[in-house]
Amino acid sequence: MGMYKYITLREKPDLKETAAQWFHEKWGVPKEAYLECMDRYLKNETEYGWYLCLDGDKIAGGLGVIENDFHDRRDLSPNVCAVYTEEEYRCKGIAGCLLNMTVNDLRSKGITPVYLVTDYTAFYERYGWQFHCMVQGDGETEMSRMYIHR
């Protein structure tokens, strides 16, 4: 896959500020919220990590793992969140590589299954995710689809 490099934030902790800002710009969630989660991961307080695809120094794609991605099923945890690939890097398999890397990393630490909330359907099914149930997003009227990777 070209010259892309796939890393966990623990491999490049100096990217923390840049990554938190990048996720904030993509999703509008406060940068502080990302930093708080990243700090817990970097201090080994949690194995819920942050995964990035780099093209040189540039973040081409990324995602995180958190306890709950703002929905009513607290029992379905952990959740992959903030999956994003920059437009010019789409359709190159980056998100798929990040998803597989995340699932394998968590599984190696005994964390399985993993969940994610999405409106995209076929995309995640391609990478071994299965529809699990509908969940109610915090403050949302429409139900969202919850996927599981066992």
N, CA, C and O atoms as a GROMACS GRO file, in nm:
protein
  600
    1MET      N    1   0.084  -0.121   0.000
    1MET     CA    2   0.000   0.000   0.000
    1MET      C    3   0.087   0.126   0.000
    1MET      O    4   0.107   0.186   0.106
    2GLY      N    5   0.138   0.166  -0.114
    2GLY     CA    6   0.214   0.291  -0.124
    2GLY      C    7   0.316   0.304  -0.012
    2GLY      O    8   0.378   0.206   0.028
    3MET      N    9   0.332   0.426   0.036
    3MET     CA   10   0.429   0.451   0.142
    3MET      C   11   0.357   0.479   0.273
    3MET      O   12   0.412   0.545   0.361
    4TYR      N   13   0.236   0.431   0.287
    4TYR     CA   14   0.162   0.460   0.409
    4TYR      C   15   0.218   0.383   0.527
    4TYR      O   16   0.267   0.271   0.513
    5LYS      N   17   0.211   0.446   0.642
    5LYS     CA   18   0.258   0.382   0.765
    5LYS      C   19   0.140   0.378   0.862
    5LYS      O   20   0.076   0.480   0.888
    6TYR      N   21   0.113   0.259   0.916
    6TYR     CA   22   0.003   0.242   1.011
    6TYR      C   23   0.061   0.231   1.152
    6TYR      O   24   0.148   0.148   1.177
    7ILE      N   25   0.015   0.316   1.241
    7ILE     CA   26   0.072   0.318   1.376
    7ILE      C   27  -0.038   0.331   1.483
    7ILE      O   28  -0.150   0.372   1.455
    8THR      N   29  -0.001   0.294   1.605
    8THR     CA   30  -0.085   0.329   1.719
    8THR      C   31  -0.024   0.457   1.776
    8THR      O   32   0.094   0.486   1.753
    9LEU      N   33  -0.102   0.532   1.849
    9LEU     CA   34  -0.053   0.656   1.907
    9LEU      C   35   0.062   0.629   2.005
    9LEU      O   36   0.149   0.715   2.026
   10ARG      N   37   0.064   0.510   2.065
   10ARG     CA   38   0.173   0.476   2.157
   10ARG      C   39   0.307   0.468   2.084
   10ARG      O   40   0.412   0.489   2.144
   11GLU      N   41   0.303   0.438   1.953
   11GLU     CA   42   0.427   0.431   1.876
   11GLU      C   43   0.479   0.571   1.844
   11GLU      O   44   0.599   0.589   1.821
   12LYS      N   45   0.390   0.670   1.841
   12LYS     CA   46   0.430   0.809   1.812
   12LYS      C   47   0.353   0.904   1.902
   12LYS      O   48   0.270   0.981   1.854
   13PRO      N   49   0.380   0.900   2.033
   13PRO     CA   50   0.302   0.982   2.125
   13PRO      C   51   0.314   1.133   2.100
   13PRO      O   52   0.228   1.210   2.141
   14ASP      N   53   0.422   1.174   2.031
   14ASP     CA   54   0.439   1.316   2.000
   14ASP      C   55   0.334   1.366   1.901
   14ASP      O   56   0.321   1.487   1.880
   15LEU      N   57   0.261   1.275   1.841
   15LEU     CA   58   0.154   1.315   1.747
   15LEU      C   59   0.023   1.347   1.818
   15LEU      O   60  -0.074   1.385   1.753
   16LYS      N   61   0.020   1.332   1.950
   16LYS     CA   62  -0.106   1.346   2.024
   16LYS      C   63  -0.181   1.476   1.994
   16LYS      O   64  -0.299   1.472   1.958
   17GLU      N   65  -0.115   1.591   2.008
   17GLU     CA   66  -0.181   1.720   1.985
   17GLU      C   67  -0.234   1.731   1.843
   17GLU      O   68  -0.348   1.772   1.820
   18THR      N   69  -0.149   1.693   1.747
   18THR     CA   70  -0.187   1.697   1.605
   18THR      C   71  -0.306   1.608   1.578
   18THR      O   72  -0.399   1.648   1.508
   19ALA      N   73  -0.304   1.487   1.634
   19ALA     CA   74  -0.412   1.392   1.611
   19ALA      C   75  -0.542   1.441   1.675
   19ALA      O   76  -0.648   1.433   1.613
   20ALA      N   77  -0.533   1.492   1.797
   20ALA     CA   78  -0.654   1.542   1.865
   20ALA      C   79  -0.716   1.656   1.785
   20ALA      O   80  -0.839   1.664   1.772
   21GLN      N   81  -0.634   1.745   1.733
   21GLN     CA   82  -0.681   1.856   1.652
   21GLN      C   83  -0.745   1.805   1.522
   21GLN      O   84  -0.848   1.854   1.479
   22TRP      N   85  -0.680   1.704   1.461
   22TRP     CA   86  -0.729   1.646   1.336
   22TRP      C   87  -0.868   1.584   1.357
   22TRP      O   88  -0.960   1.612   1.280
   23PHE      N   89  -0.883   1.501   1.461
   23PHE     CA   90  -1.013   1.440   1.489
   23PHE      C   91  -1.118   1.546   1.520
   23PHE      O   92  -1.233   1.536   1.477
   24HIS      N   93  -1.079   1.648   1.596
   24HIS     CA   94  -1.171   1.757   1.630
   24HIS      C   95  -1.224   1.825   1.503
   24HIS      O   96  -1.343   1.853   1.492
   25GLU      N   97  -1.134   1.852   1.408
   25GLU     CA   98  -1.175   1.918   1.284
   25GLU      C   99  -1.269   1.830   1.202
   25GLU      O  100  -1.357   1.882   1.133
   26LYS      N  101  -1.251   1.699   1.209
   26LYS     CA  102  -1.336   1.609   1.129
   26LYS      C  103  -1.474   1.590   1.191
   26LYS      O  104  -1.574   1.584   1.119
   27TRP      N  105  -1.480   1.583   1.323
   27TRP     CA  106  -1.604   1.541   1.390
   27TRP      C  107  -1.668   1.648   1.478
   27TRP      O  108  -1.782   1.631   1.521
   28GLY      N  109  -1.596   1.757   1.506
   28GLY     CA  110  -1.655   1.864   1.585
   28GLY      C  111  -1.666   1.835   1.735
   28GLY      O  112  -1.721   1.915   1.810
   29VAL      N  113  -1.615   1.720   1.776
   29VAL     CA  114  -1.611   1.689   1.920
   29VAL      C  115  -1.494   1.770   1.979
   29VAL      O  116  -1.390   1.781   1.914
   30PRO      N  117  -1.508   1.827   2.100
   30PRO     CA  118  -1.400   1.909   2.154
   30PRO      C  119  -1.265   1.837   2.156
   30PRO      O  120  -1.256   1.719   2.190
   31LYS      N  121  -1.161   1.910   2.120
   31LYS     CA  122  -1.025   1.856   2.118
   31LYS      C  123  -0.989   1.797   2.255
   31LYS      O  124  -0.921   1.694   2.263
   32GLU      N  125  -1.036   1.862   2.362
   32GLU     CA  126  -1.006   1.817   2.499
   32GLU      C  127  -1.058   1.675   2.523
   32GLU      O  128  -0.995   1.596   2.593
   33ALA      N  129  -1.173   1.643   2.465
   33ALA     CA  130  -1.230   1.509   2.482
   33ALA      C  131  -1.137   1.404   2.421
   33ALA      O  132  -1.114   1.298   2.479
   34TYR      N  133  -1.083   1.436   2.302
   34TYR     CA  134  -0.989   1.343   2.239
   34TYR      C  135  -0.861   1.332   2.322
   34TYR      O  136  -0.810   1.222   2.344
   35LEU      N  137  -0.810   1.447   2.367
   35LEU     CA  138  -0.686   1.447   2.446
   35LEU      C  139  -0.701   1.365   2.573
   35LEU      O  140  -0.609   1.292   2.611
   36GLU      N  141  -0.815   1.376   2.637
   36GLU     CA  142  -0.841   1.301   2.761
   36GLU      C  143  -0.833   1.150   2.735
   36GLU      O  144  -0.769   1.077   2.811
   37CYS      N  145  -0.898   1.105   2.629
   37CYS     CA  146  -0.896   0.962   2.594
   37CYS      C  147  -0.755   0.919   2.554
   37CYS      O  148  -0.709   0.812   2.593
   38MET      N  149  -0.688   1.002   2.477
   38MET     CA  150  -0.552   0.969   2.431
   38MET      C  151  -0.456   0.961   2.549
   38MET      O  152  -0.370   0.873   2.553
   39ASP      N  153  -0.470   1.052   2.644
   39ASP     CA  154  -0.383   1.050   2.762
   39ASP      C  155  -0.399   0.921   2.841
   39ASP      O  156  -0.301   0.862   2.886
   40ARG      N  157  -0.523   0.878   2.859
   40ARG     CA  158  -0.548   0.754   2.934
   40ARG      C  159  -0.482   0.635   2.863
   40ARG      O  160  -0.427   0.546   2.927
   41TYR      N  161  -0.488   0.636   2.731
   41TYR     CA  162  -0.427   0.530   2.652
   41TYR      C  163  -0.274   0.537   2.664
   41TYR      O  164  -0.208   0.435   2.685
   42LEU      N  165  -0.219   0.656   2.651
   42LEU     CA  166  -0.074   0.672   2.657
   42LEU      C  167  -0.017   0.642   2.795
   42LEU      O  168   0.099   0.602   2.808
   43LYS      N  169  -0.099   0.661   2.899
   43LYS     CA  170  -0.055   0.630   3.036
   43LYS      C  171  -0.084   0.484   3.073
   43LYS      O  172  -0.067   0.444   3.188
   44ASN      N  173  -0.129   0.406   2.975
   44ASN     CA  174  -0.163   0.264   2.998
   44ASN      C  175  -0.275   0.244   3.099
   44ASN      O  176  -0.280   0.140   3.165
   45GLU      N  177  -0.364   0.342   3.111
   45GLU     CA  178  -0.480   0.327   3.200
   45GLU      C  179  -0.592   0.251   3.128
   45GLU      O  180  -0.685   0.202   3.191
   46THR      N  181  -0.582   0.244   2.995
   46THR     CA  182  -0.681   0.172   2.915
   46THR      C  183  -0.611   0.115   2.792
   46THR      O  184  -0.509   0.168   2.748
   47GLU      N  185  -0.668   0.008   2.737
   47GLU     CA  186  -0.616  -0.045   2.611
   47GLU      C  187  -0.700   0.006   2.494
   47GLU      O  188  -0.678  -0.034   2.380
   48TYR      N  189  -0.797   0.093   2.522
   48TYR     CA  190  -0.878   0.150   2.413
   48TYR      C  191  -0.793   0.256   2.344
   48TYR      O  192  -0.774   0.366   2.395
   49GLY      N  193  -0.743   0.220   2.226
   49GLY     CA  194  -0.638   0.299   2.163
   49GLY      C  195  -0.680   0.390   2.050
   49GLY      O  196  -0.799   0.405   2.019
   50TRP      N  197  -0.578   0.452   1.988
   50TRP     CA  198  -0.594   0.544   1.876
   50TRP      C  199  -0.500   0.499   1.767
   50TRP      O  200  -0.382   0.474   1.792
   51TYR      N  201  -0.554   0.488   1.646
   51TYR     CA  202  -0.482   0.428   1.534
   51TYR      C  203  -0.479   0.525   1.418
   51TYR      O  204  -0.581   0.586   1.384
   52LEU      N  205  -0.362   0.539   1.357
   52LEU     CA  206  -0.346   0.638   1.250
   52LEU      C  207  -0.277   0.578   1.129
   52LEU      O  208  -0.195   0.488   1.140
   53CYS      N  209  -0.314   0.632   1.012
   53CYS     CA  210  -0.243   0.602   0.889
   53CYS      C  211  -0.172   0.731   0.850
   53CYS      O  212  -0.235   0.835   0.836
   54LEU      N  213  -0.040   0.723   0.834
   54LEU     CA  214   0.039   0.841   0.800
   54LEU      C  215   0.093   0.832   0.657
   54LEU      O  216   0.133   0.725   0.611
   55ASP      N  217   0.092   0.944   0.590
   55ASP     CA  218   0.158   0.958   0.461
   55ASP      C  219   0.267   1.061   0.486
   55ASP      O  220   0.242   1.181   0.480
   56GLY      N  221   0.387   1.014   0.513
   56GLY     CA  222   0.492   1.105   0.559
   56GLY      C  223   0.453   1.156   0.697
   56GLY      O  224   0.434   1.077   0.790
   57ASP      N  225   0.440   1.288   0.710
   57ASP     CA  226   0.401   1.347   0.838
   57ASP      C  227   0.252   1.376   0.845
   57ASP      O  228   0.200   1.420   0.948
   58LYS      N  229   0.184   1.351   0.735
   58LYS     CA  230   0.042   1.387   0.725
   58LYS      C  231  -0.048   1.273   0.768
   58LYS      O  232  -0.024   1.157   0.733
   59ILE      N  233  -0.153   1.304   0.845
   59ILE     CA  234  -0.251   1.202   0.882
   59ILE      C  235  -0.345   1.181   0.764
   59ILE      O  236  -0.416   1.273   0.723
   60ALA      N  237  -0.345   1.060   0.709
   60ALA     CA  238  -0.432   1.028   0.596
   60ALA      C  239  -0.565   0.971   0.645
   60ALA      O  240  -0.668   0.988   0.582
   61GLY      N  241  -0.560   0.902   0.761
   61GLY     CA  242  -0.680   0.843   0.816
   61GLY      C  243  -0.657   0.808   0.961
   61GLY      O  244  -0.544   0.802   1.009
   62GLY      N  245  -0.768   0.785   1.031
   62GLY     CA  246  -0.753   0.749   1.171
   62GLY      C  247  -0.884   0.704   1.232
   62GLY      O  248  -0.991   0.722   1.174
   63LEU      N  249  -0.873   0.647   1.351
   63LEU     CA  250  -0.991   0.609   1.429
   63LEU      C  251  -0.949   0.589   1.573
   63LEU      O  252  -0.831   0.581   1.604
   64GLY      N  253  -1.048   0.580   1.659
   64GLY     CA  254  -1.021   0.559   1.801
   64GLY      C  255  -1.110   0.450   1.856
   64GLY      O  256  -1.202   0.402   1.788
   65VAL      N  257  -1.083   0.411   1.979
   65VAL     CA  258  -1.168   0.314   2.048
   65VAL      C  259  -1.204   0.377   2.183
   65VAL      O  260  -1.116   0.418   2.258
   66ILE      N  261  -1.332   0.383   2.213
   66ILE     CA  262  -1.379   0.440   2.338
   66ILE      C  263  -1.481   0.346   2.402
   66ILE      O  264  -1.527   0.251   2.340
   67GLU      N  265  -1.514   0.376   2.526
   67GLU     CA  266  -1.610   0.295   2.601
   67GLU      C  267  -1.747   0.293   2.533
   67GLU      O  268  -1.805   0.187   2.512
   68ASN      N  269  -1.797   0.412   2.499
   68ASN     CA  270  -1.933   0.426   2.445
   68ASN      C  271  -1.940   0.544   2.350
   68ASN      O  272  -1.905   0.656   2.387
   69ASP      N  273  -1.986   0.520   2.229
   69ASP     CA  274  -1.991   0.625   2.127
   69ASP      C  275  -2.126   0.697   2.130
   69ASP      O  276  -2.197   0.702   2.030
   70PHE      N  277  -2.160   0.752   2.246
   70PHE     CA  278  -2.279   0.836   2.262
   70PHE      C  279  -2.410   0.769   2.223
   70PHE      O  280  -2.485   0.821   2.141
   71HIS      N  281  -2.439   0.650   2.283
   71HIS     CA  282  -2.566   0.583   2.256
   71HIS      C  283  -2.615   0.517   2.385
   71HIS      O  284  -2.545   0.516   2.487
   72ASP      N  285  -2.736   0.461   2.378
   72ASP     CA  286  -2.803   0.412   2.499
   72ASP      C  287  -2.766   0.270   2.542
   72ASP      O  288  -2.810   0.225   2.647
   73ARG      N  289  -2.687   0.198   2.463
   73ARG     CA  290  -2.653   0.060   2.499
   73ARG      C  291  -2.515   0.055   2.564
   73ARG      O  292  -2.415   0.020   2.502
   74ARG      N  293  -2.514   0.091   2.693
   74ARG     CA  294  -2.386   0.096   2.766
   74ARG      C  295  -2.320  -0.042   2.773
   74ARG      O  296  -2.199  -0.053   2.793
   75ASP      N  297  -2.402  -0.146   2.757
   75ASP     CA  298  -2.347  -0.283   2.766
   75ASP      C  299  -2.268  -0.322   2.641
   75ASP      O  300  -2.189  -0.417   2.646
   76LEU      N  301  -2.288  -0.251   2.531
   76LEU     CA  302  -2.218  -0.285   2.407
   76LEU      C  303  -2.091  -0.200   2.398
   76LEU      O  304  -2.094  -0.085   2.354
   77SER      N  305  -1.981  -0.258   2.440
   77SER     CA  306  -1.858  -0.183   2.458
   77SER      C  307  -1.739  -0.276   2.436
   77SER      O  308  -1.751  -0.395   2.462
   78PRO      N  309  -1.624  -0.225   2.389
   78PRO     CA  310  -1.595  -0.088   2.349
   78PRO      C  311  -1.646  -0.057   2.209
   78PRO      O  312  -1.691  -0.146   2.137
   79ASN      N  313  -1.638   0.071   2.172
   79ASN     CA  314  -1.684   0.117   2.041
   79ASN      C  315  -1.570   0.179   1.961
   79ASN      O  316  -1.496   0.263   2.010
   80VAL      N  317  -1.559   0.134   1.835
   80VAL     CA  318  -1.472   0.206   1.741
   80VAL      C  319  -1.542   0.337   1.712
   80VAL      O  320  -1.664   0.339   1.691
   81CYS      N  321  -1.468   0.447   1.709
   81CYS     CA  322  -1.530   0.578   1.686
   81CYS      C  323  -1.442   0.662   1.593
   81CYS      O  324  -1.326   0.631   1.569
   82ALA      N  325  -1.501   0.770   1.543
   82ALA     CA  326  -1.427   0.873   1.470
   82ALA      C  327  -1.349   0.819   1.349
   82ALA      O  328  -1.241   0.868   1.318
   83VAL      N  329  -1.406   0.717   1.282
   83VAL     CA  330  -1.339   0.662   1.163
   83VAL      C  331  -1.342   0.767   1.053
   83VAL      O  332  -1.448   0.814   1.014
   84TYR      N  333  -1.224   0.804   1.003
   84TYR     CA  334  -1.219   0.907   0.899
   84TYR      C  335  -1.097   0.887   0.810
   84TYR      O  336  -0.988   0.857   0.858
   85THR      N  337  -1.118   0.904   0.679
   85THR     CA  338  -1.008   0.904   0.583
   85THR      C  339  -1.018   1.034   0.503
   85THR      O  340  -1.125   1.067   0.453
   86GLU      N  341  -0.908   1.105   0.490
   86GLU     CA  342  -0.906   1.228   0.410
   86GLU      C  343  -0.952   1.197   0.268
   86GLU      O  344  -0.923   1.090   0.213
   87GLU      N  345  -1.025   1.293   0.209
   87GLU     CA  346  -1.087   1.267   0.080
   87GLU      C  347  -0.991   1.216  -0.026
   87GLU      O  348  -1.023   1.122  -0.100
   88GLU      N  349  -0.872   1.276  -0.036
   88GLU     CA  350  -0.781   1.235  -0.144
   88GLU      C  351  -0.721   1.097  -0.121
   88GLU      O  352  -0.654   1.043  -0.210
   89TYR      N  353  -0.743   1.040  -0.003
   89TYR     CA  354  -0.689   0.907   0.027
   89TYR      C  355  -0.796   0.798   0.028
   89TYR      O  356  -0.768   0.683   0.061
   90ARG      N  357  -0.919   0.835  -0.009
   90ARG     CA  358  -1.027   0.736  -0.002
   90ARG      C  359  -1.014   0.630  -0.112
   90ARG      O  360  -0.948   0.652  -0.213
   91CYS      N  361  -1.080   0.516  -0.090
   91CYS     CA  362  -1.082   0.404  -0.186
   91CYS      C  363  -0.943   0.343  -0.207
   91CYS      O  364  -0.916   0.288  -0.313
   92LYS      N  365  -0.859   0.352  -0.108
   92LYS     CA  366  -0.727   0.288  -0.115
   92LYS      C  367  -0.712   0.183  -0.005
   92LYS      O  368  -0.603   0.131   0.018
   93GLY      N  369  -0.823   0.152   0.064
   93GLY     CA  370  -0.819   0.048   0.166
   93GLY      C  371  -0.767   0.093   0.302
   93GLY      O  372  -0.743   0.010   0.389
   94ILE      N  373  -0.750   0.224   0.319
   94ILE     CA  374  -0.692   0.274   0.444
   94ILE      C  375  -0.781   0.247   0.565
   94ILE      O  376  -0.734   0.195   0.666
   95ALA      N  377  -0.909   0.281   0.556
   95ALA     CA  378  -1.000   0.257   0.670
   95ALA      C  379  -1.008   0.108   0.701
   95ALA      O  380  -1.013   0.069   0.817
   96GLY      N  381  -1.009   0.026   0.597
   96GLY     CA  382  -1.014  -0.119   0.617
   96GLY      C  383  -0.891  -0.169   0.692
   96GLY      O  384  -0.902  -0.252   0.782
   97CYS      N  385  -0.774  -0.120   0.654
   97CYS     CA  386  -0.650  -0.158   0.723
   97CYS      C  387  -0.654  -0.113   0.868
   97CYS      O  388  -0.615  -0.188   0.957
   98LEU      N  389  -0.702   0.009   0.892
   98LEU     CA  390  -0.710   0.060   1.029
   98LEU      C  391  -0.807  -0.023   1.113
   98LEU      O  392  -0.779  -0.055   1.228
   99LEU      N  393  -0.922  -0.058   1.053
   99LEU     CA  394  -1.021  -0.139   1.124
   99LEU      C  395  -0.964  -0.276   1.161
   99LEU      O  396  -0.980  -0.322   1.274
  100ASN      N  397  -0.898  -0.341   1.065
  100ASN     CA  398  -0.841  -0.474   1.091
  100ASN      C  399  -0.732  -0.467   1.197
  100ASN      O  400  -0.723  -0.552   1.285
  101MET      N  401  -0.648  -0.363   1.187
  101MET     CA  402  -0.540  -0.344   1.283
  101MET      C  403  -0.597  -0.326   1.424
  101MET      O  404  -0.546  -0.382   1.520
  102THR      N  405  -0.704  -0.248   1.434
  102THR     CA  406  -0.768  -0.221   1.563
  102THR      C  407  -0.827  -0.348   1.624
  102THR      O  408  -0.802  -0.379   1.740
  103VAL      N  409  -0.905  -0.420   1.544
  103VAL     CA  410  -0.968  -0.543   1.591
  103VAL      C  411  -0.862  -0.644   1.637
  103VAL      O  412  -0.877  -0.707   1.742
  104ASN      N  413  -0.754  -0.658   1.559
  104ASN     CA  414  -0.648  -0.753   1.593
  104ASN      C  415  -0.573  -0.711   1.718
  104ASN      O  416  -0.538  -0.794   1.802
  105ASP      N  417  -0.548  -0.580   1.731
  105ASP     CA  418  -0.476  -0.529   1.849
  105ASP      C  419  -0.560  -0.553   1.975
  105ASP      O  420  -0.508  -0.599   2.076
  106LEU      N  421  -0.689  -0.521   1.968
  106LEU     CA  422  -0.776  -0.540   2.084
  106LEU      C  423  -0.788  -0.689   2.118
  106LEU      O  424  -0.783  -0.728   2.234
  107ARG      N  425  -0.805  -0.772   2.014
  107ARG     CA  426  -0.820  -0.915   2.037
  107ARG      C  427  -0.695  -0.972   2.105
  107ARG      O  428  -0.705  -1.059   2.190
  108SER      N  429  -0.577  -0.921   2.067
  108SER     CA  430  -0.452  -0.970   2.127
  108SER      C  431  -0.446  -0.935   2.276
  108SER      O  432  -0.368  -0.994   2.350
  109LYS      N  433  -0.528  -0.839   2.319
  109LYS     CA  434  -0.534  -0.800   2.459
  109LYS      C  435  -0.658  -0.857   2.528
  109LYS      O  436  -0.692  -0.819   2.640
  110GLY      N  437  -0.726  -0.949   2.458
  110GLY     CA  438  -0.842  -1.015   2.517
  110GLY      C  439  -0.969  -0.933   2.510
  110GLY      O  440  -1.067  -0.963   2.578
  111ILE      N  441  -0.968  -0.829   2.428
  111ILE     CA  442  -1.087  -0.743   2.417
  111ILE      C  443  -1.162  -0.778   2.289
  111ILE      O  444  -1.121  -0.740   2.179
  112THR      N  445  -1.272  -0.851   2.304
  112THR     CA  446  -1.355  -0.890   2.191
  112THR      C  447  -1.493  -0.929   2.244
  112THR      O  448  -1.498  -0.986   2.353
  113PRO      N  449  -1.603  -0.904   2.178
  113PRO     CA  450  -1.613  -0.835   2.048
  113PRO      C  451  -1.597  -0.683   2.062
  113PRO      O  452  -1.586  -0.628   2.171
  114VAL      N  453  -1.596  -0.617   1.946
  114VAL     CA  454  -1.588  -0.472   1.937
  114VAL      C  455  -1.712  -0.425   1.860
  114VAL      O  456  -1.763  -0.497   1.773
  115TYR      N  457  -1.759  -0.306   1.891
  115TYR     CA  458  -1.881  -0.253   1.829
  115TYR      C  459  -1.856  -0.120   1.760
  115TYR      O  460  -1.759  -0.050   1.790
  116LEU      N  461  -1.943  -0.085   1.668
  116LEU     CA  462  -1.941   0.050   1.612
  116LEU      C  463  -2.079   0.090   1.565
  116LEU      O  464  -2.158   0.007   1.522
  117VAL      N  465  -2.106   0.219   1.574
  117VAL     CA  466  -2.233   0.277   1.531
  117VAL      C  467  -2.208   0.347   1.398
  117VAL      O  468  -2.115   0.427   1.387
  118THR      N  469  -2.290   0.317   1.298
  118THR     CA  470  -2.268   0.377   1.167
  118THR      C  471  -2.396   0.380   1.085
  118THR      O  472  -2.491   0.307   1.113
  119ASP      N  473  -2.398   0.465   0.984
  119ASP     CA  474  -2.508   0.464   0.888
  119ASP      C  475  -2.463   0.397   0.759
  119ASP      O  476  -2.545   0.367   0.672
  120TYR      N  477  -2.333   0.374   0.747
  120TYR     CA  478  -2.281   0.303   0.630
  120TYR      C  479  -2.302   0.155   0.655
  120TYR      O  480  -2.278   0.108   0.766
  121THR      N  481  -2.346   0.082   0.554
  121THR     CA  482  -2.374  -0.059   0.578
  121THR      C  483  -2.273  -0.149   0.509
  121THR      O  484  -2.193  -0.214   0.577
  122ALA      N  485  -2.274  -0.154   0.378
  122ALA     CA  486  -2.189  -0.247   0.304
  122ALA      C  487  -2.041  -0.227   0.335
  122ALA      O  488  -1.964  -0.322   0.334
  123PHE      N  489  -2.003  -0.103   0.361
  123PHE     CA  490  -1.861  -0.074   0.385
  123PHE      C  491  -1.802  -0.161   0.495
  123PHE      O  492  -1.700  -0.227   0.475
  124TYR      N  493  -1.866  -0.162   0.611
  124TYR     CA  494  -1.810  -0.235   0.726
  124TYR      C  495  -1.825  -0.386   0.710
  124TYR      O  496  -1.743  -0.463   0.759
  125GLU      N  497  -1.932  -0.427   0.641
  125GLU     CA  498  -1.953  -0.571   0.620
  125GLU      C  499  -1.838  -0.632   0.542
  125GLU      O  500  -1.805  -0.749   0.560
  126ARG      N  501  -1.777  -0.552   0.456
  126ARG     CA  502  -1.662  -0.596   0.377
  126ARG      C  503  -1.546  -0.638   0.466
  126ARG      O  504  -1.463  -0.721   0.428
  127TYR      N  505  -1.540  -0.580   0.586
  127TYR     CA  506  -1.428  -0.605   0.677
  127TYR      C  507  -1.467  -0.694   0.795
  127TYR      O  508  -1.402  -0.691   0.900
  128GLY      N  509  -1.573  -0.772   0.777
  128GLY     CA  510  -1.607  -0.872   0.878
  128GLY      C  511  -1.700  -0.824   0.989
  128GLY      O  512  -1.724  -0.896   1.086
  129TRP      N  513  -1.754  -0.701   0.974
  129TRP     CA  514  -1.849  -0.652   1.074
  129TRP      C  515  -1.988  -0.700   1.036
  129TRP      O  516  -2.020  -0.712   0.918
  130GLN      N  517  -2.071  -0.727   1.138
  130GLN     CA  518  -2.209  -0.772   1.113
  130GLN      C  519  -2.307  -0.680   1.185
  130GLN      O  520  -2.280  -0.630   1.294
  131PHE      N  521  -2.422  -0.660   1.121
  131PHE     CA  522  -2.526  -0.581   1.186
  131PHE      C  523  -2.568  -0.652   1.315
  131PHE      O  524  -2.590  -0.773   1.315
  132HIS      N  525  -2.580  -0.576   1.424
  132HIS     CA  526  -2.610  -0.634   1.554
  132HIS      C  527  -2.748  -0.592   1.605
  132HIS      O  528  -2.830  -0.677   1.640
  133CYS      N  529  -2.774  -0.462   1.608
  133CYS     CA  530  -2.903  -0.413   1.656
  133CYS      C  531  -2.913  -0.263   1.628
  133CYS      O  532  -2.817  -0.200   1.584
  134MET      N  533  -3.031  -0.208   1.656
  134MET     CA  534  -3.048  -0.063   1.645
  134MET      C  535  -3.022  -0.002   1.783
  134MET      O  536  -3.058  -0.062   1.885
  135VAL      N  537  -2.962   0.116   1.785
  135VAL     CA  538  -2.939   0.185   1.913
  135VAL      C  539  -2.989   0.328   1.900
  135VAL      O  540  -3.003   0.382   1.790
  136GLN      N  541  -3.016   0.387   2.016
  136GLN     CA  542  -3.063   0.525   2.021
  136GLN      C  543  -2.944   0.614   2.055
  136GLN      O  544  -2.886   0.605   2.163
  137GLY      N  545  -2.910   0.702   1.959
  137GLY     CA  546  -2.801   0.795   1.985
  137GLY      C  547  -2.845   0.902   2.083
  137GLY      O  548  -2.960   0.944   2.082
  138ASP      N  549  -2.752   0.946   2.169
  138ASP     CA  550  -2.784   1.051   2.266
  138ASP      C  551  -2.838   1.174   2.194
  138ASP      O  552  -2.772   1.231   2.107
  139GLY      N  553  -2.959   1.215   2.232
  139GLY     CA  554  -3.017   1.336   2.174
  139GLY      C  555  -3.059   1.323   2.030
  139GLY      O  556  -3.085   1.424   1.964
  140GLU      N  557  -3.067   1.200   1.977
  140GLU     CA  558  -3.108   1.182   1.837
  140GLU      C  559  -3.245   1.117   1.831
  140GLU      O  560  -3.280   1.034   1.914
  141THR      N  561  -3.323   1.157   1.730
  141THR     CA  562  -3.457   1.100   1.715
  141THR      C  563  -3.451   0.971   1.634
  141THR      O  564  -3.520   0.874   1.666
  142GLU      N  565  -3.367   0.969   1.530
  142GLU     CA  566  -3.353   0.849   1.447
  142GLU      C  567  -3.267   0.746   1.519
  142GLU      O  568  -3.174   0.781   1.590
  143MET      N  569  -3.299   0.620   1.500
  143MET     CA  570  -3.217   0.512   1.554
  143MET      C  571  -3.095   0.494   1.462
  143MET      O  572  -3.100   0.528   1.343
  144SER      N  573  -2.988   0.442   1.516
  144SER     CA  574  -2.867   0.417   1.437
  144SER      C  575  -2.837   0.268   1.436
  144SER      O  576  -2.882   0.193   1.523
  145ARG      N  577  -2.760   0.226   1.337
  145ARG     CA  578  -2.723   0.085   1.325
  145ARG      C  579  -2.596   0.056   1.404
  145ARG      O  580  -2.496   0.127   1.393
  146MET      N  581  -2.602  -0.051   1.483
  146MET     CA  582  -2.486  -0.095   1.561
  146MET      C  583  -2.430  -0.221   1.497
  146MET      O  584  -2.503  -0.317   1.472
  147TYR      N  585  -2.300  -0.219   1.471
  147TYR     CA  586  -2.233  -0.336   1.413
  147TYR      C  587  -2.143  -0.400   1.517
  147TYR      O  588  -2.099  -0.335   1.612
  148ILE      N  589  -2.115  -0.528   1.496
  148ILE     CA  590  -2.030  -0.604   1.588
  148ILE      C  591  -1.921  -0.675   1.509
  148ILE      O  592  -1.945  -0.722   1.398
  149HIS      N  593  -1.802  -0.682   1.565
  149HIS     CA  594  -1.695  -0.765   1.508
  149HIS      C  595  -1.655  -0.864   1.615
  149HIS      O  596  -1.601  -0.826   1.719
  150ARG      N  597  -1.681  -0.991   1.589
  150ARG     CA  598  -1.654  -1.096   1.688
  150ARG      C  599  -1.515  -1.153   1.671
  150ARG      O  600  -1.475  -1.243   1.746
   0.00000   0.00000   0.00000
